[in-house]
Amino acid sequence: MNEENRKKRNEARLLELHPTFRARIEKVIASLESKGFRPRIQDAWRSPEKQKKAFESGHSQLLFGFHNVTALDGAPDALAVDLVDDDSPLKPSKKYLLHLAATAEAEGLATGIRWGLPEELMAGVDAAIAAQDWNANVKVGWDACHVQPTDITVEQAKAGLRPEQAGQVV
């Protein structure tokens, strides 16, 4: 995708996100761009129908997840994105995935880089990030480009809470 179209796509997808989460993702994108990457939001908000297809095809383990969150009026208010490397969207480099994980974690977010890995392989990811060894030959989890908050659960989001409220009783 050319640069203009990538940026337009990101701008459009950012509008599908809850404002607090959007601000964090904007920082992640800016940080990755400053390192020479071209991050592209492949998916942000997903309809329940698209989520069901993702679940049935094995691309998600949830029938309702952070991608499906809506505002009270039903407008998209997603708390997840799939942030691919536009230069290699189908097979991102480990360098990109490690930078994405480190950058997301600095913003209080998590990626799927560790999902499905045994503890010893997760430790390898942790060590590579801690050492800033962006070229480490690590195994990555099954949804490494997925980014979501760490300060709220899917159940809380489904109940109407948002990251800035998750610790509060509403």
Secondary structure by P-SEA (a helix, b strand, c coil): ccaaaaaaaaaaaaaaccaaaaaaaaaaaaaaaaaccccccccccccaaaaaaaaaaccccccccccccccccccccccccccccccccccccaaaaaaaaaaaaaacccccccccccaaaaaaaaaaaaaccccccccccccccbbbbccccaaaaaaccccccccccc
